[in-house]
Amino acid sequence: MSEVEIALSKFIANTNSKPSEIAGFNAVYHITLQGKEAGEYEVIFANDRASYQRGFTLDAGCRVELSEADLLKWLNGQLNPAASIITGKLKIQGDMLFSIKLQTLLHTFQI
């Protein structure tokens, strides 16, 4: 399991440990990573649970593009998303409400 997959697994476990925090929230996020662990990850919130998988299989409400190093920082609470967007390290497309919710979830359930 890669460092990114370990980190995403921890985030998912933290999120699923408090299902009331995501109750009724249904969303799909596509994360495209650049760098050593380049690839595509799909994070799904449905039925009061969170999960992730490699590759895109569903339509996403929000798409995020960044390096694997910046994703790890974000999952650890060490990345300022606003500054990263301004500097071009983080690119977000799609529903901005979903992007705000993602930031809230990453902050709440950081690893």
Number of C-alpha atoms within 10 A of each C-alpha: 7 8 12 18 15 12 18 22 18 16 23 22 16 16 23 18 13 13 14 12 15 18 13 13 16 15 17 22 23 26 25 20 20 16 10 9 14 13 14 16 21 20 21 20 20 15 12 16 21 23 17 18 15 13 14 16 11 12 12 19 17 19 19 18 19 20 19 20 16 20 23 19 15 18 22 16 17 13 17 13 17 11 11 14 13 10 10 12 14 19 16 17 14 13 12 12 11 20 18 11 14 15 17 12 16 18 16 15 21 21 19
